[in-house]
Amino acid sequence: MLLDSELKRVDKKLIVDSDDANQADISAALPVLLLKNAGQNGNRTAAIFSSGTSLTYASLDSRSNQLANKLIQLGVVKGQFIGLCMKRNEHMLTGLLAILKVGAAYVPMDHAYPAERLSYMAETAGIALLLMTSEVTDDMDFFKGKKYCLDTQSNETALMPSTFTSLATADDLAYVIFTSGSTGKPKGVQIQHGAVCNFLLSMAKQPGFTANDRMLALTTLSFDIAVLELYLPLLCGGTVVVASQEESLDGVLLAKLIAQYDINVVQATPSAWRNLLAGGFKGGEHFKALCGGEAFPADLASTLTVVVAKYGICMAQQKQRYGQVVIVCPKRAGQY
């Protein structure tokens, strides 16, 4: 384990390397970076869902292109805010990418939230269209604006062309996340494509992610660390395994999901890591554990270190938007 003085040197090195490495790519928009693997590696698995459904890079690109064309047909234009409310399935990922491709910004609307909060979010953001699935129809009954249901209207989407040239630029907004509202009304935080790309490219380099890695996505879209879980694997040609809402709250189910799909990269809060450990998570030599979002207790750090890597580990800290993120991963020869 690295000493505090060593951690400070690593932290400084990460920031400097990140700045140097990403200057050439910060002008990119998310759809270009995320689906650059669709052409050369189209048959590789991009996403797996707990239902057993999976999407290749080619199919994810094609489906999101069809939906992007449908959004244009529905009158969506660049810069508009599009609500997205559905369970964690293939429609969710397709919907996110389609919204990004047309240059609009998505606003995650968790159907578990009270209708009053969702209504406030929709009104404040000026939602131009709500993308949803039939499972949440009752939860979103309050919304009287334009809606498009991705499962019941899938035949309409399937008629659209499967090619689409992304309209997004680095300066366009990618999404809006609403704060908890614990100190008053929830406030929408706007994030641009360039900022997200810069973050993802930094994480791809350090702690690193490869086309052979599989990452678990367990965080609700209403928290923007979900951006890392969903998009980093796509950027690197790897695979994202999307947990259902029920699985994300159950340590036993999550541990089974990790073992079932050979997941080797997981990002979670300390609370979620305790839940996973209690659920029987075993870790492994080539496993990478990322922890952030809350204070990281020393006892949990020690336990997680032992479980995750029995053959030598390294720890590094990166200053992110919300404070310290502690990264635990297997130490490779020559690293640091």
C-alpha positions, 0 to 999 in steps of 0.5 A: 500500500502506498504511503501518504507522500507517495499518494501525493506524488501519484495524484500529481502525476495523474493530473499532469498526465491527464492534462497532456493526454486529453488536449487532442480529444477534448474537442470531441463529442460523446457519440463519436468517442463511445461508438468508434468501435462499432465499425471495426469491432461491431460484433463485440459485446458492448452491453449486457443486461441482467435480463440476459439481453445483450447488444453488440457495438454494431447493434447499439449503434444501429438502434441508437441511429434509428431512434435518433432519426425518430427523434428528429422526426418528432421535432427534437432539435439541438439544445433541447432537454429530453426526459428519460424515464425507464427501467435499467434495460437496453432501451435506457442505453439506446435512448441515452445515445440517441439523445446525445447524437441529436445534440439534445441533453438528457434529463434522468427522471427516476420513476422511484422519485415522488411525482411532485419532484419529477414534475418540478424537474420537468417544468424547470428543465422545460422538457420537450419530449419524454422518452419512456417505457410502458413499465413506468406509464403510471409513474409518469401520468402527471406529465402532459407533454409529448411522450414516446414509448420505446417498447410499445412504439418500437415498430415505428423506430424500426422503420427509421434509417439505421445510419445517422451522423451525430450532430453533437459538439464538445460545447453542447450540453450532454445531460442535466442532473438535478441535485437532491434538494436537501437545502431547498429546491433541486437545482439542475447541473448542466454538463457539456460533452467536452467535460465528460469526454475529458473525464472518461479519457482520463479514467481510461488512462489511469486507473485504466480500462481495456477492451477485455474488461467488463464493468458493472453499472449499478448507479442510477442515472440520477447520479452522474457517476453513472456516466463512468459506469456506462460510458467508459467501457464503450469508449475503450471497446469493453463491455458494460454489464447493467444491473437492474434496480433490484440487483443494485440494492441487493449485495447477494444479487450483485455478487452473483452478477459479478461472478456470472458475467466475469465482471472485473471493474466495479465502482461503488460507494463505501456503503455499496461496498459493505453491501457487496462484501456482506453479500459474499463478494470475493474479489480476485487478482485482476479485479479493480475496485473504485470507491468514492462518493462518501467518506472511505472508512479505514476498516473498509479500505483494509477489508476491501484491499485484502478481498480484492487483491491478494497478490499486491495492490496499489492505491491512488487518489484522484481529485474529482469534482466532488472530492477524493476518489480512492482507486484500488487495483492490482499492481502491474510491473513498473506501475508508479 
